[in-house]
């Protein structure tokens, strides 16, 4: 878990297929609770907050991390809730960098 | 258009039914381009930006407005795009305040 969050997202290499099946299951075991792999396509997790202001503050922390890692999730912000979706757009599927970003996001909640 | 954005969102009164049919159409005519009424339930509009940083900055402007108006839309933030959805949760439908918030959001793009 800590190992994963200490790594950096890397640009996806051309021709590398997205992770599927057992490879995905192995990666999921390294992640924290609450992350769901949806359709072997993206990672998803909802984070609860006590009001809008705190949800917006988390959105900004995720935004700063995304810019630093040059890897940008989809962020769904609503009152008291932030829903994160992560995938690798170049391959329209999951890569190691997606799991690294997820682990890093868990560390800034 | 300018009139609408100059008004303030008001808390929904109990027992006031959501706007439907012609009443909705009348309100939509007062709104700027790009807003869609979805299933007579919520307003939706996508805003395009040249990068993630500008989309996040807009998210923060919308967040500040939402706090000021005490009316919070759902905000979908992704690279170069912000998708706003507005409705009145208390009646699970649309009210005048939703159109006022939409007009105010158009003014801070």
Backbone of each chain as ProteinMPNN parsed JSONL, in Angstrom:
{"seq_chain_A": "XXXXXXXXXXXXXXXXXXXXXXXXXXXXXXXXXXXXXXXXXXXXXXXXXXXXXXXXXXXXXXXXXXXXXXXXXXXXXXXXXXXXXXXXXXXXXXXXXXXXXXXXXXXXX", "coords_chain_A": {"N_chain_A": [[0.827, -1.209, 0.0], [1.777, 1.356, 0.994], [4.054, 1.367, -0.526], [3.014, 1.491, -3.126], [1.826, 4.032, -3.205], [4.047, 5.562, -3.073], [5.272, 5.505, -5.48], [5.569, 6.955, -8.825], [3.215, 8.105, -11.265], [3.475, 7.031, -14.611], [3.929, 7.982, -18.046], [1.805, 6.389, -20.395], [2.958, 3.736, -22.382], [3.017, 3.347, -25.914], [1.153, 0.74, -27.396], [1.089, -0.915, -25.191], [-1.046, -3.141, -23.685], [-4.218, -2.702, -21.915], [-4.575, -3.584, -18.405], [-5.951, -6.72, -17.448], [-8.227, -9.205, -16.071], [-6.586, -11.573, -13.999], [-4.292, -10.096, -13.564], [-5.319, -7.606, -12.99], [-6.693, -8.215, -10.611], [-4.559, -8.79, -8.915], [-3.39, -6.253, -8.697], [-5.485, -4.873, -7.488], [-5.482, -5.882, -4.912], [-3.414, -4.563, -3.758], [-4.383, -2.112, -3.271], [-6.152, 0.356, -1.207], [-9.143, 0.176, 0.893], [-12.439, 0.413, -0.557], [-12.084, 1.099, -3.197], [-13.291, 0.336, -6.378], [-13.178, -1.843, -9.126], [-14.459, -1.165, -12.196], [-16.096, -2.774, -14.721], [-13.671, -3.781, -15.706], [-12.445, -1.547, -16.61], [-12.237, 1.035, -15.367], [-11.176, 2.596, -12.269], [-13.02, 3.27, -9.307], [-14.189, 5.32, -6.668], [-15.99, 6.541, -3.863], [-15.887, 9.357, -1.761], [-16.762, 10.558, 1.393], [-17.784, 13.634, 2.925], [-18.202, 16.208, 5.456], [-19.448, 18.477, 4.618], [-19.996, 20.832, 1.865], [-17.807, 22.505, 1.512], [-15.57, 21.097, 2.516], [-15.524, 18.949, 0.769], [-14.943, 20.284, -1.59], [-12.401, 21.237, -0.96], [-10.961, 18.837, -0.838], [-11.239, 18.103, -3.517], [-9.59, 20.035, -4.664], [-7.119, 19.245, -3.609], [-6.831, 16.768, -4.852], [-6.789, 17.679, -7.455], [-4.369, 19.139, -7.527], [-2.553, 17.072, -7.092], [-3.077, 15.555, -9.392], [-2.163, 17.269, -11.405], [0.529, 17.361, -10.73], [1.276, 14.693, -11.12], [0.677, 14.446, -13.708], [-1.566, 13.081, -14.535], [-4.886, 12.662, -14.84], [-7.803, 12.271, -13.058], [-11.391, 11.694, -13.412], [-13.517, 13.814, -11.63], [-16.156, 13.877, -9.525], [-17.971, 16.201, -7.98], [-20.059, 16.896, -5.318], [-22.485, 18.032, -2.841], [-20.946, 17.321, 0.13], [-19.707, 15.04, -0.903], [-17.314, 13.33, -2.916], [-16.666, 11.822, -5.907], [-14.445, 9.696, -7.419], [-13.082, 8.787, -10.541], [-10.857, 6.776, -12.298], [-8.855, 6.169, -15.107], [-6.824, 5.02, -17.873], [-6.617, 7.003, -20.497], [-5.411, 6.77, -22.981], [-5.273, 4.047, -23.583], [-7.805, 3.354, -23.077], [-8.432, 1.9, -20.748], [-7.201, 0.118, -17.844], [-4.089, 0.82, -16.185], [-0.861, 0.404, -14.537], [-0.27, 2.943, -13.546], [-2.743, 4.015, -12.915], [-3.488, 2.686, -10.596], [-1.475, 3.524, -8.917], [-2.046, 6.291, -8.794], [-4.538, 6.136, -7.514], [-3.78, 5.119, -4.982], [-2.248, 7.227, -4.074], [-4.197, 9.205, -3.898], [-5.749, 8.225, -1.813], [-4.064, 8.837, 0.256], [-4.326, 11.558, 0.655], [-6.763, 12.191, 1.65]], "CA_chain_A": [[0.0, 0.0, 0.0], [2.609, 2.54, 1.042], [4.934, 1.288, -1.703], [2.282, 1.926, -4.315], [1.617, 5.479, -3.176], [5.335, 6.258, -3.175], [5.713, 5.515, -6.872], [4.973, 8.024, -9.635], [2.537, 7.721, -12.493], [4.344, 7.173, -15.784], [3.137, 8.056, -19.279], [1.507, 5.082, -20.967], [3.7, 3.46, -23.617], [2.179, 2.886, -27.02], [1.155, -0.703, -27.617], [0.901, -1.666, -23.948], [-2.489, -3.372, -23.526], [-4.71, -2.46, -20.558], [-4.586, -4.721, -17.478], [-7.205, -7.473, -17.439], [-8.306, -10.464, -15.333], [-5.787, -11.8, -12.793], [-3.367, -8.97, -13.371], [-6.114, -6.573, -12.305], [-6.971, -8.676, -9.242], [-3.31, -8.609, -8.156], [-3.236, -4.832, -8.401], [-6.523, -4.414, -6.562], [-5.104, -6.28, -3.55], [-2.461, -3.576, -3.234], [-5.101, -0.854, -3.019], [-6.919, 0.5, 0.03], [-10.574, -0.143, 0.834], [-13.383, 1.326, -1.175], [-11.896, 1.205, -4.643], [-13.96, -0.703, -7.143], [-12.822, -1.909, -10.548], [-15.731, -1.213, -12.914], [-16.016, -3.308, -16.101], [-12.24, -3.897, -16.05], [-12.156, -0.341, -17.4], [-11.779, 2.154, -14.55], [-11.284, 2.527, -10.812], [-14.015, 4.219, -8.823], [-14.358, 5.369, -5.216], [-16.685, 7.712, -3.329], [-15.381, 9.875, -0.489], [-17.791, 11.364, 2.066], [-17.316, 14.776, 3.72], [-19.31, 16.694, 6.264], [-20.119, 19.597, 3.948], [-19.502, 21.107, 0.513], [-16.489, 23.148, 1.588], [-14.531, 20.069, 2.674], [-15.482, 18.179, -0.477], [-14.236, 21.126, -2.562], [-10.988, 21.258, -0.57], [-10.4, 17.561, -1.298], [-11.155, 18.209, -4.984], [-8.392, 20.817, -4.99], [-5.933, 18.425, -3.329], [-6.745, 15.785, -5.936], [-6.394, 18.424, -8.645], [-2.932, 19.442, -7.441], [-1.873, 15.789, -7.297], [-3.239, 15.171, -10.801], [-1.261, 18.098, -12.191], [1.893, 16.936, -10.405], [1.492, 13.37, -11.709], [0.248, 14.52, -15.116], [-2.549, 12.011, -14.736], [-6.071, 13.37, -14.339], [-9.037, 11.488, -12.931], [-12.664, 12.419, -13.422], [-13.867, 14.15, -10.245], [-17.561, 14.261, -9.375], [-18.098, 16.945, -6.716], [-21.396, 17.333, -4.912], [-22.496, 18.416, -1.429], [-20.527, 16.268, 1.051], [-19.27, 13.823, -1.566], [-16.476, 13.404, -4.112], [-16.546, 10.516, -6.549], [-13.279, 9.703, -8.3], [-12.956, 7.716, -11.54], [-9.497, 6.822, -12.868], [-8.441, 5.197, -16.108], [-5.811, 5.498, -18.806], [-7.395, 7.351, -21.686], [-4.731, 6.345, -24.206], [-5.613, 2.649, -23.891], [-9.205, 3.181, -22.661], [-8.47, 0.812, -19.774], [-6.416, 0.343, -16.628], [-2.65, 0.587, -16.183], [-0.263, 0.557, -13.212], [-0.336, 4.338, -13.099], [-4.064, 4.269, -12.342], [-3.465, 2.187, -9.216], [-0.578, 4.431, -8.176], [-2.805, 7.517, -8.521], [-5.563, 5.802, -6.508], [-3.114, 5.013, -3.679], [-1.851, 8.585, -3.683], [-5.424, 9.929, -3.523], [-6.112, 7.766, -0.454], [-3.189, 9.47, 1.242], [-4.611, 12.995, 0.844], [-8.162, 12.385, 2.084]], "C_chain_A": [[0.86, 1.258, 0.0], [3.57, 2.549, -0.152], [4.266, 1.878, -2.94], [2.166, 3.449, -4.351], [2.919, 6.249, -3.305], [5.878, 6.289, -4.605], [5.054, 6.678, -7.617], [4.269, 7.438, -10.851], [3.495, 7.933, -13.663], [3.475, 7.234, -17.036], [2.968, 6.66, -19.869], [2.31, 4.897, -22.259], [2.752, 2.949, -24.69], [2.27, 1.368, -27.125], [1.016, -1.531, -26.357], [-0.598, -1.887, -23.73], [-2.943, -3.052, -22.107], [-4.691, -3.74, -19.728], [-5.961, -5.401, -17.496], [-7.089, -8.644, -16.461], [-7.44, -10.537, -14.089], [-4.824, -10.654, -12.515], [-4.077, -7.836, -12.626], [-6.354, -6.945, -10.849], [-5.737, -8.488, -8.363], [-3.143, -7.139, -7.755], [-4.262, -4.366, -7.384], [-6.16, -4.739, -5.12], [-4.133, -5.282, -2.918], [-3.14, -2.262, -2.85], [-5.801, -0.845, -1.679], [-8.39, 0.164, -0.18], [-11.347, 0.885, 0.024], [-13.225, 1.495, -2.664], [-12.551, 0.018, -5.331], [-13.428, -0.655, -8.58], [-14.115, -2.115, -11.328], [-15.489, -1.655, -14.356], [-14.58, -3.48, -16.599], [-11.762, -2.659, -16.815], [-11.633, 0.829, -16.575], [-11.92, 1.84, -13.068], [-12.255, 3.594, -10.344], [-14.071, 4.161, -7.302], [-15.088, 6.655, -4.835], [-16.108, 8.087, -1.973], [-16.444, 10.789, 0.113], [-17.152, 12.471, 2.908], [-18.501, 15.403, 4.443], [-20.015, 17.909, 5.663], [-19.5, 19.814, 2.563], [-18.076, 21.634, 0.541], [-15.375, 22.114, 1.686], [-14.411, 19.187, 1.429], [-14.723, 18.964, -1.55], [-12.743, 21.182, -2.243], [-10.296, 19.968, -1.012], [-10.24, 17.564, -2.822], [-9.898, 18.97, -5.391], [-7.109, 20.045, -4.689], [-5.743, 17.377, -4.428], [-6.284, 16.47, -7.228], [-4.903, 18.731, -8.662], [-2.104, 18.174, -7.674], [-1.92, 15.379, -8.775], [-2.291, 15.968, -11.694], [0.192, 17.661, -11.974], [2.232, 15.616, -11.095], [1.2, 13.352, -13.211], [-0.689, 13.371, -15.474], [-3.828, 12.483, -14.04], [-7.289, 12.461, -14.264], [-10.255, 12.34, -13.278], [-13.081, 12.61, -11.964], [-15.314, 14.628, -10.208], [-17.777, 14.88, -8.003], [-19.553, 17.3, -6.468], [-21.364, 17.611, -3.41], [-22.103, 17.209, -0.564], [-20.002, 14.999, 0.407], [-18.37, 14.146, -2.753], [-16.316, 11.99, -4.653], [-15.424, 10.59, -7.579], [-13.351, 8.527, -9.271], [-11.604, 7.874, -12.23], [-9.36, 5.759, -13.955], [-7.411, 5.835, -17.024], [-6.473, 5.735, -20.153], [-6.757, 6.812, -22.96], [-5.082, 4.916, -24.601], [-7.073, 2.344, -23.551], [-9.356, 1.981, -21.712], [-7.536, 1.136, -18.626], [-4.939, 0.016, -16.809], [-2.128, 0.757, -14.752], [-0.423, 1.975, -12.675], [-1.688, 4.679, -12.474], [-4.109, 3.826, -10.879], [-2.561, 3.051, -8.338], [-1.319, 5.723, -7.816], [-3.862, 7.271, -7.442], [-4.944, 5.758, -5.109], [-2.704, 6.391, -3.167], [-3.073, 9.394, -3.225], [-5.864, 9.512, -2.122], [-5.278, 8.485, 0.605], [-3.501, 10.949, 1.491], [-6.067, 13.241, 1.233], [-8.173, 13.125, 3.418]], "O_chain_A": [[0.712, 2.121, -0.865], [3.863, 3.603, -0.716], [4.865, 2.649, -3.69], [2.378, 4.075, -5.389], [2.914, 7.442, -3.608], [6.828, 7.013, -4.9], [4.116, 7.301, -7.121], [4.678, 6.41, -11.392], [4.241, 8.912, -13.69], [2.413, 6.615, -17.089], [3.895, 5.85, -19.838], [2.34, 5.78, -23.116], [1.806, 2.214, -24.406], [3.344, 0.789, -26.961], [0.839, -2.746, -26.444], [-1.347, -0.919, -23.603], [-2.137, -3.121, -21.179], [-4.779, -4.842, -20.27], [-6.995, -4.735, -17.551], [-5.986, -9.027, -16.071], [-7.532, -9.674, -13.216], [-4.58, -10.297, -11.362], [-3.5, -7.196, -11.746], [-6.235, -6.104, -9.957], [-5.848, -8.078, -7.208], [-2.798, -6.831, -6.615], [-3.95, -3.554, -6.512], [-6.481, -3.978, -4.208], [-4.046, -5.175, -1.695], [-2.545, -1.411, -2.189], [-6.023, -1.895, -1.077], [-8.821, -0.101, -1.302], [-10.968, 2.052, -0.069], [-14.135, 1.985, -3.333], [-12.391, -1.134, -4.927], [-13.255, 0.415, -9.164], [-14.795, -3.125, -11.146], [-14.773, -0.996, -15.111], [-14.316, -3.338, -17.793], [-10.793, -2.723, -17.572], [-10.716, 1.535, -16.996], [-12.671, 0.951, -12.666], [-12.312, 4.687, -10.908], [-14.009, 3.081, -6.715], [-14.84, 7.717, -5.405], [-15.87, 7.218, -1.134], [-16.964, 11.68, -0.56], [-16.108, 12.265, 3.527], [-19.656, 15.162, 4.091], [-21.067, 18.32, 6.152], [-18.604, 19.081, 2.146], [-17.244, 21.265, -0.288], [-14.349, 22.238, 1.016], [-13.319, 18.737, 1.083], [-13.956, 18.388, -2.323], [-11.913, 21.177, -3.152], [-9.169, 20.007, -1.505], [-9.235, 17.089, -3.35], [-9.221, 18.595, -6.348], [-6.123, 20.168, -5.416], [-4.622, 17.134, -4.875], [-5.494, 15.914, -7.991], [-4.249, 18.597, -9.696], [-1.086, 18.203, -8.364], [-0.926, 14.915, -9.332], [-1.691, 15.423, -12.621], [0.98, 17.601, -12.918], [3.343, 15.44, -11.596], [1.45, 12.356, -13.89], [-0.611, 12.781, -16.552], [-3.856, 12.679, -12.825], [-7.752, 11.944, -15.281], [-10.153, 13.558, -13.419], [-13.005, 11.679, -11.163], [-15.652, 15.658, -10.79], [-17.77, 14.183, -6.988], [-20.201, 17.927, -7.306], [-20.323, 17.443, -2.774], [-22.816, 16.206, -0.522], [-19.86, 13.98, 1.082], [-18.615, 15.095, -3.498], [-15.885, 11.082, -3.942], [-15.443, 11.423, -8.485], [-13.646, 7.402, -8.869], [-11.25, 8.961, -12.688], [-9.707, 4.597, -13.748], [-7.16, 7.038, -16.956], [-6.842, 4.794, -20.856], [-7.454, 6.441, -23.904], [-5.179, 4.595, -25.785], [-7.527, 1.212, -23.717], [-10.269, 1.167, -21.85], [-7.126, 2.283, -18.451], [-4.583, -0.94, -17.498], [-2.86, 1.198, -13.866], [-0.682, 2.174, -11.488], [-1.765, 5.54, -11.597], [-4.693, 4.503, -10.032], [-2.85, 3.277, -7.163], [-1.236, 6.198, -6.683], [-4.056, 8.107, -6.559], [-5.515, 6.296, -4.16], [-2.804, 6.678, -1.974], [-2.986, 10.174, -2.276], [-6.302, 10.349, -1.333], [-5.745, 8.709, 1.722], [-2.986, 11.53, 2.446], [-6.55, 14.371, 1.155], [-9.241, 13.394, 3.967]]}, "seq_chain_B": "XXXXXXXXXXXXXXXXXXXXXXXXXXXXXXXXXXXXXXXXXXXXXXXXXXXXXXXXXXXXXXXXXXXXXXXXXXXXXXXXXXXXXXXXXXXXXXXXXXXXXXXXXXXXX", "coords_chain_B": {"N_chain_B": [[-32.126, 37.712, -19.203], [-29.885, 39.008, -17.885], [-31.36, 39.986, -15.781], [-32.173, 37.618, -14.502], [-29.769, 36.55, -13.54], [-29.179, 38.406, -11.669], [-30.785, 38.018, -9.529], [-31.313, 36.274, -6.36], [-30.82, 32.913, -5.226], [-33.386, 31.205, -3.541], [-34.418, 29.541, -0.524], [-36.156, 26.503, -0.959], [-39.652, 26.339, -0.621], [-41.696, 24.328, 1.482], [-43.948, 22.027, 0.037], [-44.188, 23.302, -2.39], [-44.612, 22.517, -5.701], [-42.373, 20.96, -8.144], [-41.274, 22.727, -11.116], [-42.915, 22.24, -14.238], [-43.547, 21.255, -17.683], [-44.989, 23.842, -19.616], [-44.301, 25.928, -17.922], [-41.669, 25.366, -17.36], [-40.578, 25.653, -19.926], [-40.91, 28.387, -20.329], [-39.11, 29.39, -18.438], [-36.744, 28.364, -19.441], [-36.331, 29.89, -21.717], [-35.342, 32.197, -20.695], [-32.8, 31.641, -20.073], [-29.236, 31.35, -20.866], [-27.41, 30.134, -23.784], [-26.868, 26.595, -24.281], [-27.687, 25.326, -21.982], [-29.468, 22.524, -20.942], [-32.614, 21.073, -20.334], [-33.129, 18.237, -18.565], [-35.148, 15.474, -18.655], [-37.207, 16.896, -17.423], [-36.232, 17.322, -14.925], [-33.601, 18.128, -14.135], [-31.162, 20.75, -14.744], [-28.588, 20.961, -17.18], [-25.263, 21.494, -18.27], [-22.329, 21.622, -20.284], [-19.058, 22.859, -19.974], [-16.261, 23.935, -21.77], [-12.685, 23.917, -21.483], [-9.236, 24.983, -21.848], [-7.402, 23.418, -20.586], [-6.643, 21.315, -17.685], [-6.157, 22.855, -15.424], [-7.526, 25.284, -15.813], [-10.133, 24.363, -15.891], [-10.385, 23.438, -13.286], [-10.111, 25.844, -11.906], [-12.462, 27.144, -12.686], [-14.27, 25.393, -11.496], [-13.8, 26.013, -8.823], [-14.712, 28.657, -8.774], [-17.422, 28.248, -9.268], [-17.945, 26.749, -7.008], [-17.576, 28.634, -4.943], [-19.631, 30.407, -5.539], [-21.807, 28.69, -5.169], [-21.686, 28.205, -2.424], [-22.151, 30.795, -1.503], [-24.739, 31.253, -2.431], [-26.004, 29.262, -1.156], [-26.802, 26.999, -2.513], [-26.216, 24.125, -4.171], [-24.746, 22.786, -6.973], [-24.234, 19.668, -8.811], [-20.963, 18.933, -9.786], [-19.058, 18.008, -12.413], [-15.83, 17.361, -12.951], [-13.289, 17.194, -15.301], [-10.395, 16.628, -17.435], [-10.037, 19.62, -19.048], [-12.777, 20.089, -19.094], [-15.916, 20.919, -17.618], [-18.81, 19.752, -16.219], [-21.977, 20.737, -15.38], [-24.669, 20.052, -13.213], [-27.869, 20.888, -12.136], [-30.355, 20.911, -9.695], [-33.307, 20.974, -7.559], [-33.033, 19.571, -4.582], [-34.825, 19.116, -2.516], [-37.37, 18.939, -3.637], [-36.875, 17.2, -5.611], [-36.711, 18.077, -8.266], [-37.137, 20.809, -10.603], [-36.763, 24.289, -9.775], [-37.351, 27.875, -9.52], [-34.985, 28.871, -8.412], [-33.023, 27.205, -9.411], [-32.733, 27.973, -12.065], [-31.891, 30.568, -11.681], [-29.401, 30.119, -10.449], [-28.104, 28.841, -12.578], [-27.959, 30.942, -14.468], [-26.287, 32.663, -13.076], [-23.966, 31.131, -12.997], [-23.256, 31.106, -15.684], [-22.292, 33.658, -15.862], [-19.806, 33.616, -14.674], [-18.02, 32.202, -16.151]], "CA_chain_B": [[-30.884, 37.01, -18.887], [-29.164, 39.69, -16.818], [-32.268, 40.015, -14.629], [-32.163, 36.334, -13.815], [-28.512, 36.358, -12.819], [-29.076, 39.379, -10.574], [-31.589, 37.569, -8.399], [-30.652, 35.286, -5.492], [-31.502, 31.657, -4.98], [-34.116, 31.215, -2.264], [-34.701, 28.172, -0.064], [-37.412, 25.954, -1.476], [-40.713, 26.232, 0.392], [-42.344, 23.02, 1.535], [-45.23, 21.938, -0.654], [-44.154, 23.902, -3.732], [-44.267, 21.444, -6.639], [-41.35, 21.342, -9.126], [-41.757, 23.285, -12.386], [-43.127, 21.247, -15.294], [-44.196, 21.666, -18.932], [-44.845, 25.207, -20.153], [-43.604, 26.771, -16.946], [-40.244, 25.1, -17.594], [-40.2, 26.23, -21.222], [-40.793, 29.838, -20.121], [-37.862, 29.643, -17.729], [-35.586, 28.053, -20.293], [-36.108, 30.997, -22.651], [-34.59, 33.269, -20.017], [-31.426, 31.168, -19.852], [-28.277, 31.438, -21.95], [-27.231, 28.934, -24.611], [-26.111, 25.442, -23.808], [-28.363, 24.634, -20.88], [-30.475, 21.555, -21.369], [-33.478, 20.529, -19.277], [-33.107, 16.786, -18.742], [-36.27, 14.748, -18.034], [-37.935, 17.849, -16.555], [-35.714, 17.056, -13.566], [-32.437, 18.953, -13.806], [-30.478, 21.518, -15.789], [-27.256, 20.411, -17.433], [-24.464, 22.19, -19.285], [-20.893, 21.336, -20.295], [-18.19, 23.994, -20.27], [-14.949, 23.469, -22.241], [-11.519, 24.729, -21.11], [-8.086, 24.532, -22.632], [-6.599, 22.463, -19.822], [-7.233, 20.922, -16.403], [-6.015, 23.944, -14.46], [-8.617, 26.254, -16.006], [-11.383, 23.69, -15.498], [-10.401, 23.424, -11.814], [-10.359, 27.226, -11.458], [-13.91, 27.374, -12.856], [-14.919, 24.601, -10.438], [-13.706, 26.786, -7.578], [-15.618, 29.815, -8.864], [-18.78, 27.713, -9.086], [-18.048, 26.348, -5.601], [-17.749, 29.838, -4.124], [-20.991, 30.876, -5.819], [-22.745, 27.744, -4.552], [-21.679, 28.472, -0.989], [-22.774, 32.109, -1.297], [-26.173, 31.122, -2.712], [-26.493, 28.094, -0.405], [-27.457, 26.107, -3.48], [-25.016, 23.43, -4.657], [-24.93, 21.883, -8.115], [-23.234, 18.617, -9.014], [-19.92, 19.451, -10.673], [-18.214, 16.938, -12.972], [-14.583, 17.978, -13.415], [-12.305, 16.327, -15.957], [-9.398, 17.424, -18.147], [-10.572, 20.529, -20.062], [-14.235, 20.094, -19.164], [-16.7, 20.901, -16.384], [-20.226, 19.504, -16.508], [-22.779, 21.173, -14.234], [-26.069, 19.606, -13.121], [-28.547, 21.666, -11.086], [-31.777, 20.688, -9.395], [-33.697, 21.241, -6.178], [-33.073, 18.243, -3.979], [-35.977, 18.959, -1.632], [-38.545, 18.518, -4.416], [-36.367, 16.314, -6.664], [-37.105, 18.646, -9.558], [-36.62, 22.15, -10.885], [-37.425, 25.463, -9.212], [-36.787, 29.13, -10.02], [-33.614, 29.04, -7.938], [-32.105, 26.459, -10.277], [-32.485, 28.805, -13.242], [-31.088, 31.711, -11.213], [-28.025, 29.632, -10.28], [-27.555, 28.602, -13.934], [-27.621, 32.241, -15.056], [-25.116, 33.182, -12.356], [-22.801, 30.341, -13.417], [-22.849, 31.607, -17.015], [-21.569, 34.932, -15.719], [-18.451, 33.454, -14.106], [-17.203, 31.315, -17.008]], "C_chain_B": [[-30.154, 37.68, -17.736], [-30.041, 39.785, -15.572], [-32.159, 38.749, -13.793], [-30.904, 36.192, -12.961], [-28.366, 37.335, -11.65], [-29.913, 39.007, -9.356], [-30.799, 36.575, -7.553], [-31.506, 34.031, -5.372], [-32.19, 31.753, -3.62], [-34.388, 29.779, -1.836], [-36.068, 27.739, -0.555], [-38.432, 25.856, -0.344], [-41.348, 24.846, 0.334], [-43.659, 23.074, 0.767], [-45.258, 22.59, -2.023], [-43.747, 22.817, -4.733], [-43.173, 21.891, -7.605], [-42.009, 21.877, -10.403], [-41.876, 22.176, -13.434], [-43.642, 21.938, -16.553], [-43.924, 23.09, -19.364], [-44.095, 26.133, -19.207], [-42.09, 26.603, -17.114], [-39.777, 25.772, -18.884], [-40.024, 27.744, -21.091], [-39.474, 30.183, -19.442], [-36.663, 29.401, -18.628], [-35.285, 29.202, -21.258], [-35.305, 32.125, -22.019], [-33.123, 32.905, -19.845], [-30.546, 31.372, -21.078], [-28.177, 30.119, -22.704], [-26.552, 27.802, -23.86], [-26.744, 24.705, -22.654], [-29.457, 23.738, -21.426], [-31.305, 21.155, -20.15], [-33.604, 19.033, -19.517], [-34.245, 16.148, -17.94], [-37.116, 15.623, -17.104], [-37.455, 17.762, -15.106], [-34.533, 17.93, -13.181], [-31.933, 19.713, -15.023], [-29.069, 20.984, -15.949], [-26.554, 21.249, -18.495], [-23.006, 21.794, -19.144], [-20.126, 22.584, -20.692], [-16.806, 23.465, -20.654], [-13.851, 24.453, -21.846], [-10.288, 24.164, -21.797], [-7.18, 23.585, -21.874], [-7.293, 22.148, -18.496], [-7.246, 22.089, -15.422], [-7.17, 24.939, -14.583], [-9.972, 25.653, -15.641], [-11.503, 23.666, -13.975], [-10.681, 24.827, -11.267], [-11.843, 27.566, -11.582], [-14.696, 26.622, -11.782], [-14.913, 25.374, -9.119], [-14.591, 28.032, -7.604], [-17.068, 29.36, -8.656], [-18.99, 27.317, -7.621], [-18.283, 27.536, -4.691], [-19.156, 30.406, -4.302], [-22.023, 29.99, -5.117], [-22.831, 27.977, -3.04], [-22.398, 29.793, -0.681], [-24.291, 32.024, -1.449], [-26.821, 30.011, -1.879], [-27.294, 27.154, -1.296], [-26.331, 25.446, -4.27], [-25.337, 22.509, -5.826], [-24.017, 20.671, -7.989], [-22.247, 19.126, -10.063], [-19.042, 18.285, -11.13], [-16.987, 17.55, -13.615], [-13.696, 16.934, -14.073], [-11.37, 17.224, -16.772], [-10.094, 18.279, -19.217], [-12.088, 20.61, -20.122], [-14.836, 20.13, -17.767], [-18.169, 20.757, -16.775], [-21.027, 19.818, -15.246], [-24.185, 20.577, -14.322], [-26.703, 20.295, -11.913], [-29.981, 21.181, -10.918], [-32.026, 20.974, -7.925], [-33.945, 19.911, -5.489], [-34.345, 18.034, -3.159], [-37.229, 18.493, -2.384], [-38.168, 17.543, -5.52], [-36.829, 16.778, -8.046], [-36.577, 20.059, -9.676], [-37.463, 23.247, -10.249], [-36.767, 26.717, -9.794], [-35.319, 29.285, -9.624], [-32.603, 28.301, -8.812], [-31.748, 27.283, -11.518], [-31.648, 30.036, -12.873], [-29.624, 31.287, -11.06], [-27.355, 29.402, -11.635], [-27.114, 29.913, -14.575], [-26.384, 32.843, -14.377], [-23.854, 32.435, -12.762], [-22.316, 30.81, -14.793], [-22.03, 32.885, -16.898], [-20.152, 34.788, -15.17], [-17.584, 32.495, -14.925], [-15.954, 32.044, -17.455]], "O_chain_B": [[-29.834, 37.038, -16.735], [-29.549, 39.681, -14.448], [-32.067, 38.79, -12.566], [-30.968, 35.768, -11.807], [-27.545, 37.13, -10.756], [-29.772, 39.602, -8.288], [-29.747, 36.091, -7.972], [-32.735, 34.081, -5.411], [-31.642, 32.315, -2.672], [-34.57, 28.899, -2.678], [-37.018, 28.522, -0.561], [-38.13, 25.362, 0.742], [-41.513, 24.271, -0.742], [-44.393, 24.06, 0.846], [-46.242, 22.453, -2.75], [-42.657, 22.256, -4.624], [-43.048, 23.088, -7.867], [-43.144, 21.527, -10.726], [-41.031, 21.283, -13.5], [-44.118, 23.072, -16.494], [-42.77, 23.505, -19.469], [-43.348, 27.011, -19.64], [-41.332, 27.568, -17.023], [-38.71, 26.384, -18.924], [-39.101, 28.317, -21.67], [-38.803, 31.144, -19.819], [-35.682, 30.143, -18.582], [-34.125, 29.459, -21.58], [-34.667, 32.913, -22.718], [-32.3, 33.757, -19.51], [-31.044, 31.544, -22.19], [-28.78, 29.119, -22.315], [-25.771, 28.022, -22.934], [-26.374, 23.566, -22.372], [-30.263, 24.147, -22.261], [-30.763, 20.928, -19.068], [-34.124, 18.606, -20.548], [-34.302, 16.264, -16.716], [-37.672, 15.138, -16.119], [-38.194, 18.092, -14.178], [-34.454, 18.419, -12.054], [-32.233, 19.37, -16.167], [-28.428, 20.599, -14.971], [-27.159, 21.66, -19.485], [-22.498, 21.645, -18.032], [-20.501, 23.28, -21.635], [-16.24, 22.637, -19.94], [-14.056, 25.667, -21.869], [-10.286, 23.026, -22.267], [-6.272, 23.001, -22.465], [-8.384, 22.645, -18.219], [-8.213, 22.288, -14.686], [-7.724, 25.383, -13.578], [-10.853, 26.352, -15.14], [-12.593, 23.85, -13.434], [-11.404, 24.98, -10.282], [-12.415, 28.199, -10.695], [-15.664, 27.145, -11.228], [-15.906, 25.384, -8.391], [-15.154, 28.418, -6.58], [-17.838, 30.014, -7.953], [-20.067, 27.52, -7.063], [-19.095, 27.464, -3.769], [-19.791, 30.833, -3.337], [-22.991, 30.488, -4.543], [-23.915, 27.948, -2.457], [-23.156, 29.887, 0.283], [-25.035, 32.645, -0.69], [-28.04, 29.844, -1.899], [-28.314, 26.596, -0.892], [-25.575, 26.129, -4.962], [-26.11, 21.562, -5.684], [-23.121, 20.655, -7.145], [-22.641, 19.676, -11.091], [-18.365, 17.655, -10.318], [-17.068, 18.175, -14.673], [-13.386, 15.906, -13.471], [-11.541, 18.442, -16.794], [-10.667, 17.749, -20.169], [-12.64, 21.137, -21.088], [-14.348, 19.472, -16.848], [-18.697, 21.544, -17.561], [-20.789, 19.242, -14.185], [-24.81, 20.6, -15.382], [-26.149, 20.286, -10.814], [-30.724, 21.058, -11.892], [-31.096, 21.188, -7.148], [-34.923, 19.217, -5.766], [-34.882, 16.928, -3.104], [-38.047, 17.75, -1.842], [-39.029, 17.103, -6.282], [-37.274, 15.983, -8.874], [-35.676, 20.46, -8.939], [-38.689, 23.161, -10.186], [-35.749, 26.628, -10.48], [-34.507, 29.774, -10.41], [-31.455, 28.729, -8.936], [-30.6, 27.285, -11.962], [-30.808, 30.485, -13.652], [-28.718, 32.003, -11.486], [-26.182, 29.729, -11.817], [-26.031, 29.994, -15.155], [-25.543, 33.455, -15.035], [-22.784, 33.036, -12.862], [-21.113, 30.899, -15.035], [-21.175, 33.16, -17.74], [-19.38, 35.746, -15.2], [-16.545, 32.032, -14.454], [-15.136, 31.479, -18.18]]}, "name": "protein", "num_of_chains": 2, "seq": "XXXXXXXXXXXXXXXXXXXXXXXXXXXXXXXXXXXXXXXXXXXXXXXXXXXXXXXXXXXXXXXXXXXXXXXXXXXXXXXXXXXXXXXXXXXXXXXXXXXXXXXXXXXXXXXXXXXXXXXXXXXXXXXXXXXXXXXXXXXXXXXXXXXXXXXXXXXXXXXXXXXXXXXXXXXXXXXXXXXXXXXXXXXXXXXXXXXXXXXXXXXXXXXXXXXXXXXXXX"}
